[in-house]
Amino acid sequence: MLTCPLVRAGFLTLVFAMALLAVPTPARAADDAVARALLAQLREADFSDKARLVEQLAALEHPRIATILKALADSRLYYQEAENRAVIGLDDAPTIAIEDAVGGAALGQAGKRDLEKITANNRLRNLIENRLASLGLASADPGQRRAAVQAFLKNPDPAGTERLRARLAVEPDAGIKALLALALALADLASPEAAARAQAATALGGRLQPELRGPLSRAAAEDPDPAVREAARTALTRTEFRLQLLGWAETLFFGLSLGSVLILAAIGLAVTFGVMGVINMAHGELMMLGAYTTWLTQQWLPVNWSLPVAVPLAFLVAALAGIAIERGVIRFLYGRPLETLLATFGVSLILQQAVRSIFSPLNRSVATPDWMSGTIALGPLEVTLNRLIIIGFCIAVFALLWLALQRTRLGLEVRAVTQNRAMAQAMGVRSARVDALTFGLGSGIAGVAGVALSQLTNVGPNLGQSYIVDSFMVVVFGGVGNLWGTLVAGLSLGVANKLLEPWSGAVLAKILVLVFLVLFIQKRPRGLFPQRGRAAEA
Amino acid sequence: MTDIKLKIFPWLLAGTLTLGVSLAHAADTIKVGVLHSLSGTMAISETTLKDTVLMLIDAQNKKGGLLGKKLEAVVVDPASNWPLFAEKARELLQKDKVAAVFGCWTSVSRKSVLPVFEELNGILFYPVQYEGEESSKNVFYTGAAPNQQAIPAVDYLMKDLEVKRWVLAGTDYVYPRTTNKILEAYLKAKGVKAEDILINYTPFGHSDWQSIVAEIKKFGSAGKKTAVVSTINGDANVPFYKELGNQGVSAKDIPVVAFSVGEEELSGIDTKPLVGHLAAWNYFMSVKDKANDAFIKDWHAFIKNDKRVTNDPMEAHYIGFNMWVKAVEKAKTTDSDKVIAAMIGIEAPNLTGGVAKMLPNHHITKPVYIGEIQADGQFDVVWKTKGLVEGDAWSDFLPGSKDIIADWADPKIKCGNYNTVAKTCSGQNYK
């Protein structure tokens, strides 16, 4: 940025001259020199100059241009001061494997400190995306062609219209063909003929792509021709109607997803609090242990494999911690709920501070595996993959727990002990062992919930605190001692929260749900599905 | 009863002994209070600041101390508990008789200790960007006022990115509410229509952002360039950015500019979905400057971990500490009144190649940077103000505070909330 403007201007003319010379005889060497000169300037330029330089680069007919621009957009383009050349970083370690930007030859390793990054900003990235996209319209790869049309939809460029029209005639893929038709309709919206504009507006009606609504609503408001305005308005109404329906479906999904998180957080508590009657304030911290286990797993295993491994590990870690808490503290306090509450609250503080001392008070970064990132289309509804997977995970955990309680020896003993401890002991059930295992089971499930939470929220010492109130809320609302109650309560609280949120804001929605809950408990103190019969009296 | 007494007796004894030792030691040192939470929610941000002050004190002692005496840090832990902040501040000022205190992060903790500092005439250096609308005789604000962070950031979005529609998203407490009020008034003054502004508040630690991100997406699909101005507090940002990434909102479509996300916060985040989003600060670790390189080197050596990052509030403490040292040297005493008087006009270098100056309103001059988040958790500076911006305690864009100024130097004013129209001070030291 410190170069004298005069020198720079002279240099630019030289570059232009070289570019002009290079076009008629596309000799590789001359082209290389131009590209290198442009890249050298790119390093020093400010962002408005950079945009101009990128345009010039994109106009070069050089085989490496697409690679270079892509690297610039991904912040992988560096300048190697010592060698006076631009290089592309191939990985992201402290010492980076590099290759020559223009020549493409591998250059071995270089320390990050010896490389100066050529920075891009969002404007530049947009520009590069557009330029790359127009290069990709004729590509053999359907994915690249689709990206090219989508880039056009985002940033309609009148100059590109003819190329799109030409492509529509030869495009074999039906999906891309439909997208091309949309793009052309969008371009026609700016056509000088009113009839073409009206036709385009009608064609765009009912389409859900967010990029289309802006131009359409502009046409509805500003078009000089009343017929076009009318057509655009009708089209817009159709779009709005479909969006409304979609909005409802989306809210329902959000509610189910929040509900599934609530259930995961609460279901372990439903075992320890609901079945055993222990008020475990350290429940949240057991989830935290699960989340930290996930983080530790990711330190050892590649991200894509870490979660399936983390689930059993987190179960084990949290279950062992839970059994230790039960054997060390809770077993001395059965039948004294207030003391249990205080003691477990103390345990929760100890666990939090222990994590702070061992792992530092800073949050840990848990990466999301590729197979959980992004969205998936369920018909016209785009849902986020991680939420969908967590809903499925929640159902699986619930089913397994239910099976464990109904179909296994331990489950039978747990039910026997909770229904009538003295009678169960008389029948030969070792109730102390059952207590420890039940508490371990509930804690282990909390750990598993922690794995899911690590994908949604911060993994830090405070993770547990933010979920403990919600968990108790769900268990109490569902009815203590009833797993199905927890399921229904979690889902309905989730959906209610999400239905209220757009209307009242997130803060008020939470308050309203709490108020409702308080009123509900007044009316039905035993929750949605109270236990009946003799067990309820115990 | 007797049992307990017996048990705690040795501890009491030990306690008295250590107290005696520290008193004997105190005679030839100058004490500096460090009032940052080391446990609880805010420990995540404040622990680093405690270490920063310790490092600065250590460095000053190696240079021979101050006024021929060694500096001694008195570290207390207010445990993210706002009333405890006031209690600990009282303890530092009355019991330990510290010469100055470096501390607080949240505005509510500052408001909680303010009466204590004014009553006991202490000195507090507050290092965090905040909502303004305050100037106390006893507090020096080394973080950014809204006109040193929020307003320039909005200017950048408006001019360079041509943003026309605005989402003001924040956590529901005093800093975001006041900042958003100022921004809303500013945007409207710039001709932005009410329907192009969406304001949204969420509770502390909000983790389910699905509906809000969907709403932002919808708001942003009206055909005008949309940006989110985020005053979302620390922790809640992670799930927010994750949800943005998952729902496919990229920085290229709807950029988010954040005022509470710095290098430290990013070190706990998987930064992949954040690349290209923006933050506005007065300092970035990535700024290339000799002073900054040296600071980072010292920090890594002090904390014995070369992966630790530096951030804006750390720089604020660096500036504040050096200003205090210079003021004490100028006043030749640590007496509060004399140091407070000496502070105004003091200049100390910042870490980005400029010089910060303490203004009569107890705020300082700062450059403003806009950075884009990179995959390695650092920021690339994409824009900066031409020169230094003077901190303005009372915003010019709020009807209630337009006419109010703070001036502790002018003998005719000497007040933190002087009304230039009514020509009176409200009589309080702070609002």
Interface residues (C-beta under 8 A of the other chain):
Chain A: F47 S75 D92 K117 T119 N121 N122 R123 R125 N126 E129 K154 P210 E211 R213 G214 P215 S217 R218 L243 G247 E250 T251 F254 S257 L258 V261 Q353 R356 S360 P361 L362 N363 R364 S365 V366 A367 T368 S373 G374 T375 E382 T384 L385 N386 R387 L456 T457 N458 V459 G460 P461 N462 S466 N497 K498 E501 P502 G505 A506 V507 K510
Chain B: L38 S39 T41 A43 I44 T47 D160 L161 D172 N200 Y201 T202 P203 G205 H206 S207 D208 Q210 S211 I212 A214 E215 K217 K218 G220 S221 A222 G223 K224 D235 V238 P239 K242 E243 G245 N246 Q247 G248 A251 K252 D253 P255 E264 S267 G268 I269 D270 T271 K272 P273 V275 G276 E372 Q374 A375 D376 D380 V382
